[in-house]
Amino acid sequence: MKKTTQSSLTHKAMQALTNAVAKVVEEHRRQARPLAVWRDGKAVWIPASEAGALHETPAPYRTTPRRRPGGKAESKAKG
């Protein structure tokens, strides 16, 4: 059995989330319902017609190394 790496799981999770958001946006657009989004530190309602801008500027997804109790980051050395 192939062992799945963390980065592969992260990629799959982000792809699933992206697909789910696209589906919701399309449903709201067809039904002419507003979408709740986060802007300038607040939750706001926008028309579904404005949702196209959501795909143009995706937020970068980063992971940070986990810290050990001693304060040093764990290395991801294979072995």
MMTF fields as JSON, N, C-alpha, C and O atoms, coordinates in Angstrom:
{
  "mmtfVersion": "1.0.0",
  "mmtfProducer": "UNKNOWN",
  "numBonds": 315,
  "numAtoms": 316,
  "numGroups": 79,
  "numChains": 1,
  "numModels": 1,
  "chainsPerModel": [1],
  "groupsPerChain": [79],
  "chainIdList": ["A"],
  "bondAtomList": [4, 2, 8, 6, 12, 10, 16, 14, 20, 18, 24, 22, 28, 26, 32, 30, 36, 34, 40, 38, 44, 42, 48, 46, 52, 50, 56, 54, 60, 58, 64, 62, 68, 66, 72, 70, 76, 74, 80, 78, 84, 82, 88, 86, 92, 90, 96, 94, 100, 98, 104, 102, 108, 106, 112, 110, 116, 114, 120, 118, 124, 122, 128, 126, 132, 130, 136, 134, 140, 138, 144, 142, 148, 146, 152, 150, 156, 154, 160, 158, 164, 162, 168, 166, 172, 170, 176, 174, 180, 178, 184, 182, 188, 186, 192, 190, 196, 194, 200, 198, 204, 202, 208, 206, 212, 210, 216, 214, 220, 218, 224, 222, 228, 226, 232, 230, 236, 234, 240, 238, 244, 242, 248, 246, 252, 250, 256, 254, 260, 258, 264, 262, 268, 266, 272, 270, 276, 274, 280, 278, 284, 282, 288, 286, 292, 290, 296, 294, 300, 298, 304, 302, 308, 306, 312, 310],
  "bondOrderList": [1, 1, 1, 1, 1, 1, 1, 1, 1, 1, 1, 1, 1, 1, 1, 1, 1, 1, 1, 1, 1, 1, 1, 1, 1, 1, 1, 1, 1, 1, 1, 1, 1, 1, 1, 1, 1, 1, 1, 1, 1, 1, 1, 1, 1, 1, 1, 1, 1, 1, 1, 1, 1, 1, 1, 1, 1, 1, 1, 1, 1, 1, 1, 1, 1, 1, 1, 1, 1, 1, 1, 1, 1, 1, 1, 1, 1, 1],
  "groupList": [{"groupName": "MET", "atomNameList": ["N", "CA", "C", "O"], "elementList": ["N", "C", "C", "O"], "formalChargeList": [0, 0, 0, 0], "bondAtomList": [1, 0, 2, 1, 3, 2], "bondOrderList": [1, 1, 2], "singleLetterCode": "M", "chemCompType": "L-PEPTIDE LINKING"}, {"groupName": "LYS", "atomNameList": ["N", "CA", "C", "O"], "elementList": ["N", "C", "C", "O"], "formalChargeList": [0, 0, 0, 0], "bondAtomList": [1, 0, 2, 1, 3, 2], "bondOrderList": [1, 1, 2], "singleLetterCode": "K", "chemCompType": "L-PEPTIDE LINKING"}, {"groupName": "THR", "atomNameList": ["N", "CA", "C", "O"], "elementList": ["N", "C", "C", "O"], "formalChargeList": [0, 0, 0, 0], "bondAtomList": [1, 0, 2, 1, 3, 2], "bondOrderList": [1, 1, 2], "singleLetterCode": "T", "chemCompType": "L-PEPTIDE LINKING"}, {"groupName": "GLN", "atomNameList": ["N", "CA", "C", "O"], "elementList": ["N", "C", "C", "O"], "formalChargeList": [0, 0, 0, 0], "bondAtomList": [1, 0, 2, 1, 3, 2], "bondOrderList": [1, 1, 2], "singleLetterCode": "Q", "chemCompType": "L-PEPTIDE LINKING"}, {"groupName": "SER", "atomNameList": ["N", "CA", "C", "O"], "elementList": ["N", "C", "C", "O"], "formalChargeList": [0, 0, 0, 0], "bondAtomList": [1, 0, 2, 1, 3, 2], "bondOrderList": [1, 1, 2], "singleLetterCode": "S", "chemCompType": "L-PEPTIDE LINKING"}, {"groupName": "LEU", "atomNameList": ["N", "CA", "C", "O"], "elementList": ["N", "C", "C", "O"], "formalChargeList": [0, 0, 0, 0], "bondAtomList": [1, 0, 2, 1, 3, 2], "bondOrderList": [1, 1, 2], "singleLetterCode": "L", "chemCompType": "L-PEPTIDE LINKING"}, {"groupName": "HIS", "atomNameList": ["N", "CA", "C", "O"], "elementList": ["N", "C", "C", "O"], "formalChargeList": [0, 0, 0, 0], "bondAtomList": [1, 0, 2, 1, 3, 2], "bondOrderList": [1, 1, 2], "singleLetterCode": "H", "chemCompType": "L-PEPTIDE LINKING"}, {"groupName": "ALA", "atomNameList": ["N", "CA", "C", "O"], "elementList": ["N", "C", "C", "O"], "formalChargeList": [0, 0, 0, 0], "bondAtomList": [1, 0, 2, 1, 3, 2], "bondOrderList": [1, 1, 2], "singleLetterCode": "A", "chemCompType": "L-PEPTIDE LINKING"}, {"groupName": "ASN", "atomNameList": ["N", "CA", "C", "O"], "elementList": ["N", "C", "C", "O"], "formalChargeList": [0, 0, 0, 0], "bondAtomList": [1, 0, 2, 1, 3, 2], "bondOrderList": [1, 1, 2], "singleLetterCode": "N", "chemCompType": "L-PEPTIDE LINKING"}, {"groupName": "VAL", "atomNameList": ["N", "CA", "C", "O"], "elementList": ["N", "C", "C", "O"], "formalChargeList": [0, 0, 0, 0], "bondAtomList": [1, 0, 2, 1, 3, 2], "bondOrderList": [1, 1, 2], "singleLetterCode": "V", "chemCompType": "L-PEPTIDE LINKING"}, {"groupName": "GLU", "atomNameList": ["N", "CA", "C", "O"], "elementList": ["N", "C", "C", "O"], "formalChargeList": [0, 0, 0, 0], "bondAtomList": [1, 0, 2, 1, 3, 2], "bondOrderList": [1, 1, 2], "singleLetterCode": "E", "chemCompType": "L-PEPTIDE LINKING"}, {"groupName": "ARG", "atomNameList": ["N", "CA", "C", "O"], "elementList": ["N", "C", "C", "O"], "formalChargeList": [0, 0, 0, 0], "bondAtomList": [1, 0, 2, 1, 3, 2], "bondOrderList": [1, 1, 2], "singleLetterCode": "R", "chemCompType": "L-PEPTIDE LINKING"}, {"groupName": "PRO", "atomNameList": ["N", "CA", "C", "O"], "elementList": ["N", "C", "C", "O"], "formalChargeList": [0, 0, 0, 0], "bondAtomList": [1, 0, 2, 1, 3, 2], "bondOrderList": [1, 1, 2], "singleLetterCode": "P", "chemCompType": "L-PEPTIDE LINKING"}, {"groupName": "TRP", "atomNameList": ["N", "CA", "C", "O"], "elementList": ["N", "C", "C", "O"], "formalChargeList": [0, 0, 0, 0], "bondAtomList": [1, 0, 2, 1, 3, 2], "bondOrderList": [1, 1, 2], "singleLetterCode": "W", "chemCompType": "L-PEPTIDE LINKING"}, {"groupName": "ASP", "atomNameList": ["N", "CA", "C", "O"], "elementList": ["N", "C", "C", "O"], "formalChargeList": [0, 0, 0, 0], "bondAtomList": [1, 0, 2, 1, 3, 2], "bondOrderList": [1, 1, 2], "singleLetterCode": "D", "chemCompType": "L-PEPTIDE LINKING"}, {"groupName": "GLY", "atomNameList": ["N", "CA", "C", "O"], "elementList": ["N", "C", "C", "O"], "formalChargeList": [0, 0, 0, 0], "bondAtomList": [1, 0, 2, 1, 3, 2], "bondOrderList": [1, 1, 2], "singleLetterCode": "G", "chemCompType": "PEPTIDE LINKING"}, {"groupName": "ILE", "atomNameList": ["N", "CA", "C", "O"], "elementList": ["N", "C", "C", "O"], "formalChargeList": [0, 0, 0, 0], "bondAtomList": [1, 0, 2, 1, 3, 2], "bondOrderList": [1, 1, 2], "singleLetterCode": "I", "chemCompType": "L-PEPTIDE LINKING"}, {"groupName": "TYR", "atomNameList": ["N", "CA", "C", "O"], "elementList": ["N", "C", "C", "O"], "formalChargeList": [0, 0, 0, 0], "bondAtomList": [1, 0, 2, 1, 3, 2], "bondOrderList": [1, 1, 2], "singleLetterCode": "Y", "chemCompType": "L-PEPTIDE LINKING"}],
  "groupTypeList": [0, 1, 1, 2, 2, 3, 4, 4, 5, 2, 6, 1, 7, 0, 3, 7, 5, 2, 8, 7, 9, 7, 1, 9, 9, 10, 10, 6, 11, 11, 3, 7, 11, 12, 5, 7, 9, 13, 11, 14, 15, 1, 7, 9, 13, 16, 12, 7, 4, 10, 7, 15, 7, 5, 6, 10, 2, 12, 7, 12, 17, 11, 2, 2, 12, 11, 11, 11, 12, 15, 15, 1, 7, 10, 4, 1, 7, 1, 15],
  "groupIdList": [1, 2, 3, 4, 5, 6, 7, 8, 9, 10, 11, 12, 13, 14, 15, 16, 17, 18, 19, 20, 21, 22, 23, 24, 25, 26, 27, 28, 29, 30, 31, 32, 33, 34, 35, 36, 37, 38, 39, 40, 41, 42, 43, 44, 45, 46, 47, 48, 49, 50, 51, 52, 53, 54, 55, 56, 57, 58, 59, 60, 61, 62, 63, 64, 65, 66, 67, 68, 69, 70, 71, 72, 73, 74, 75, 76, 77, 78, 79],
  "secStructList": [7, 7, 7, 7, 7, 2, 2, 2, 2, 2, 2, 2, 2, 2, 2, 2, 2, 2, 2, 2, 2, 2, 2, 2, 2, 2, 2, 2, 2, 2, 2, 6, 7, 7, 3, 3, 3, 3, 3, 6, 6, 3, 3, 3, 3, 3, 7, 4, 4, 4, 4, 2, 2, 2, 2, 2, 1, 7, 7, 7, 7, 7, 7, 7, 7, 7, 5, 7, 6, 6, 1, 7, 5, 7, 7, 7, 7, 7, 7],
  "xCoordList": [0.842, 0.0, 0.888, 1.833, 0.582, 1.371, 1.059, -0.103, 2.098, 1.923, 1.713, 2.54, 0.611, 0.298, 1.058, 1.082, 1.671, 2.423, 1.505, 0.4, 1.954, 1.167, 0.885, -0.229, 1.879, 1.66, 0.616, -0.155, 0.592, -0.401, -1.796, -2.746, -1.923, -3.207, -3.648, -4.829, -2.704, -3.011, -3.501, -4.478, -2.845, -3.245, -4.653, -5.472, -4.941, -6.269, -7.333, -8.423, -7.023, -7.984, -8.262, -9.416, -7.223, -7.41, -8.184, -9.006, -7.93, -8.659, -10.135, -11.006, -10.422, -11.81, -12.522, -13.679, -11.844, -12.423, -12.686, -13.738, -11.752, -11.915, -13.111, -13.901, -13.236, -14.367, -15.692, -16.678, -15.726, -16.951, -17.366, -18.55, -16.417, -16.722, -17.245, -18.21, -16.619, -17.073, -18.512, -19.304, -18.838, -20.199, -21.205, -22.267, -20.882, -21.779, -21.963, -23.079, -20.872, -20.957, -21.86, -22.7, -21.691, -22.519, -23.995, -24.87, -24.275, -25.664, -26.288, -27.435, -25.533, -26.042, -26.246, -27.2, -25.36, -25.485, -26.763, -27.503, -27.019, -28.219, -29.501, -30.497, -29.482, -30.676, -30.742, -31.655, -29.795, -29.724, -29.749, -30.442, -28.982, -28.887, -27.542, -26.547, -27.487, -26.196, -25.301, -25.768, -24.022, -23.033, -22.462, -22.266, -22.203, -21.526, -20.028, -19.573, -19.256, -17.802, -17.152, -17.813, -15.859, -15.102, -14.32, -13.481, -14.584, -13.869, -13.516, -14.358, -12.273, -11.802, -12.16, -12.561, -12.016, -12.249, -13.713, -14.031, -14.611, -16.038, -16.684, -16.233, -17.754, -18.571, -19.567, -20.278, -19.621, -20.53, -21.238, -20.752, -22.382, -23.124, -22.768, -22.737, -22.496, -22.242, -23.177, -23.573, -23.526, -24.309, -23.48, -22.26, -24.128, -23.411, -22.677, -21.681, -23.158, -22.497, -21.095, -20.266, -20.81, -19.478, -18.53, -17.351, -19.018, -18.217, -17.092, -16.178, -17.118, -16.038, -14.697, -13.673, -14.684, -13.434, -12.835, -11.639, -13.633, -13.117, -12.092, -11.162, -12.25, -11.328, -10.05, -9.04, -10.069, -8.91, -7.81, -6.64, -8.158, -7.155, -7.247, -7.663, -6.864, -6.926, -5.874, -4.771, -6.214, -5.267, -4.234, -4.593, -2.965, -1.951, -2.128, -2.454, -1.915, -2.022, -0.621, 0.105, -0.252, 1.087, 0.996, 0.089, 1.946, 2.063, 3.368, 4.347, 3.374, 4.595, 5.076, 4.266, 6.383, 6.891, 6.405, 6.314, 6.098, 5.671, 6.877, 8.002, 6.62, 7.685, 7.726, 6.691, 8.918, 9.107, 9.031, 9.172, 8.811, 8.752, 9.985, 9.881, 11.163, 12.391, 12.515, 13.459, 11.572, 11.587, 12.145, 12.072, 12.714, 13.282, 12.256, 11.447, 12.288, 11.363, 11.772, 12.961, 10.779, 11.061, 11.493, 10.969, 12.446, 12.84, 12.05, 11.62, 11.862, 11.107, 12.084, 11.897, 13.088, 14.082, 13.493, 12.791, 13.789, 13.32, 14.309, 15.515, 13.773, 14.713, 14.139, 14.862],
  "yCoordList": [-1.18, 0.0, 1.244, 1.342, 2.174, 3.402, 4.335, 4.561, 4.866, 5.809, 7.209, 7.68, 7.876, 9.206, 10.246, 10.188, 11.187, 12.219, 13.332, 13.494, 14.094, 15.201, 16.245, 16.764, 16.56, 17.569, 17.1, 17.908, 15.81, 15.276, 15.39, 15.759, 15.081, 15.216, 16.672, 16.977, 17.563, 18.99, 19.449, 20.193, 19.022, 19.4, 18.891, 19.63, 17.649, 17.076, 17.822, 18.082, 18.166, 18.893, 20.278, 20.707, 20.982, 22.315, 22.247, 23.119, 21.226, 21.061, 20.778, 21.322, 19.935, 19.639, 20.896, 21.133, 21.688, 22.923, 23.911, 24.55, 24.037, 24.923, 24.503, 25.342, 23.201, 22.692, 22.945, 23.305, 22.76, 22.985, 24.454, 24.757, 25.356, 26.789, 27.157, 27.912, 26.633, 26.929, 26.454, 27.129, 25.299, 24.76, 25.661, 25.954, 26.1, 26.977, 28.314, 28.825, 28.877, 30.159, 30.021, 30.885, 28.944, 28.731, 28.555, 29.086, 27.82, 27.645, 28.986, 29.267, 29.805, 31.114, 32.021, 32.797, 31.921, 32.745, 32.371, 33.25, 31.068, 30.615, 31.028, 31.351, 31.02, 31.339, 32.815, 33.226, 33.606, 35.048, 35.314, 36.216, 34.516, 34.683, 35.309, 35.005, 36.177, 36.774, 35.757, 34.73, 36.066, 35.219, 35.959, 37.174, 35.235, 35.806, 35.603, 34.48, 36.692, 36.625, 37.465, 38.261, 37.272, 38.005, 39.099, 38.804, 40.37, 41.506, 42.515, 42.896, 42.936, 43.963, 43.644, 44.529, 42.394, 41.987, 41.848, 41.744, 41.845, 41.727, 40.739, 40.565, 40.087, 39.256, 40.172, 40.934, 40.1, 40.951, 40.108, 39.046, 40.589, 39.955, 40.636, 41.864, 39.838, 40.395, 39.705, 38.557, 40.407, 39.737, 38.613, 38.729, 37.55, 36.427, 36.853, 36.233, 37.907, 38.387, 38.924, 38.964, 39.335, 39.817, 38.688, 38.935, 37.479, 36.363, 35.965, 35.257, 36.392, 36.058, 36.542, 35.918, 37.64, 38.187, 37.271, 37.36, 36.399, 35.497, 34.525, 34.118, 34.149, 33.209, 33.882, 33.206, 35.189, 35.885, 36.104, 36.207, 36.178, 36.461, 35.455, 35.813, 34.205, 33.233, 33.531, 33.975, 33.288, 33.484, 32.366, 31.208, 32.685, 31.636, 30.715, 31.169, 29.436, 28.461, 28.008, 27.486, 28.206, 27.821, 26.951, 27.092, 26.061, 25.288, 25.694, 26.015, 25.679, 25.999, 24.743, 23.902, 24.607, 23.431, 23.398, 24.429, 22.199, 22.056, 22.262, 21.894, 22.846, 23.087, 21.962, 21.501, 21.536, 20.557, 21.282, 22.504, 20.542, 21.187, 22.016, 22.99, 21.652, 22.385, 23.672, 24.436, 23.927, 25.154, 25.042, 25.999, 23.866, 23.69, 23.059, 22.236, 23.444, 22.893, 21.48, 21.163, 20.622, 19.261, 19.283, 20.06, 18.434, 18.335, 17.211, 16.282, 17.299, 16.273, 15.378, 15.128, 14.915, 14.054, 12.673, 12.132, 12.108, 10.76, 9.769, 10.014, 8.674, 7.72, 6.572, 5.701],
  "zCoordList": [0.0, 0.0, 0.0, 0.783, -0.869, -0.977, 0.183, 0.521, 0.777, 1.879, 1.29, 0.51, 1.658, 1.157, 1.967, 3.196, 1.285, 1.975, 2.449, 1.93, 3.425, 3.963, 2.892, 2.816, 2.061, 1.032, 0.018, -0.5, -0.264, -1.176, -0.563, -1.253, 0.712, 1.4, 1.466, 1.3, 1.708, 1.749, 0.388, 0.303, -0.667, -2.022, -2.32, -2.867, -1.971, -2.206, -1.41, -1.92, -0.17, 0.671, 0.105, 0.059, -0.325, -0.887, -2.204, -2.484, -3.008, -4.265, -3.988, -4.667, -3.0, -2.644, -2.138, -2.482, -1.334, -0.826, -1.966, -1.999, -2.884, -4.033, -4.883, -5.314, -5.119, -5.901, -5.193, -5.837, -3.879, -3.119, -3.165, -3.314, -3.04, -3.094, -4.476, -4.593, -5.52, -6.881, -7.096, -7.753, -6.543, -6.67, -5.961, -6.51, -4.755, -3.996, -4.709, -4.799, -5.212, -5.916, -7.139, -7.392, -7.893, -9.082, -8.711, -9.395, -7.642, -7.198, -6.811, -7.161, -6.093, -5.689, -6.898, -6.943, -7.863, -9.071, -9.833, -10.275, -9.985, -10.703, -9.983, -10.63, -8.657, -7.872, -7.487, -6.771, -7.949, -7.655, -6.155, -5.684, -5.407, -3.951, -3.617, -4.275, -2.61, -2.224, -1.516, -1.023, -1.48, -0.807, 0.396, 0.352, 1.445, 2.602, 2.416, 2.202, 2.498, 2.354, 3.452, 4.119, 3.622, 4.631, 3.922, 3.071, 4.263, 3.666, 4.747, 5.56, 4.744, 5.676, 7.122, 7.877, 7.499, 8.875, 9.261, 10.446, 8.278, 8.565, 7.608, 6.476, 8.081, 7.207, 6.509, 7.164, 5.183, 4.404, 3.346, 2.957, 2.891, 1.812, 0.503, 0.427, -0.54, -1.872, -2.868, -2.663, -3.942, -4.991, -5.612, -5.723, -6.008, -6.612, -7.875, -8.249, -8.541, -9.749, -9.466, -10.375, -8.237, -7.861, -7.47, -7.219, -7.416, -6.908, -7.848, -7.424, -9.11, -10.034, -9.539, -9.816, -8.814, -8.28, -7.219, -6.94, -6.625, -5.598, -6.185, -5.488, -7.459, -8.084, -8.552, -8.75, -8.733, -9.27, -8.243, -8.611, -6.97, -5.948, -4.801, -3.699, -5.047, -3.961, -2.901, -3.219, -1.666, -0.574, -0.611, -0.827, -0.405, -0.413, 0.787, 1.884, 0.575, 1.655, 2.005, 1.159, 3.233, 3.673, 4.912, 5.732, 5.027, 6.251, 6.918, 6.244, 8.205, 8.942, 9.648, 10.038, 9.816, 10.505, 11.947, 12.613, 12.415, 13.811, 14.725, 14.389, 15.862, 16.836, 17.856, 18.337, 18.171, 19.236, 20.574, 20.626, 21.648, 22.965, 23.297, 24.043, 22.759, 23.018, 22.21, 22.413, 21.292, 20.511, 19.112, 18.342, 18.758, 17.426, 16.506, 16.936, 15.237, 14.237, 13.879, 13.827, 13.629, 13.189, 11.735, 10.937, 11.392, 9.986, 9.358, 10.041, 8.055, 7.343, 6.574, 5.383, 7.235, 6.605, 6.376, 7.231, 5.205, 4.906, 5.515, 5.571, 5.956, 6.491, 7.086, 7.571]
}
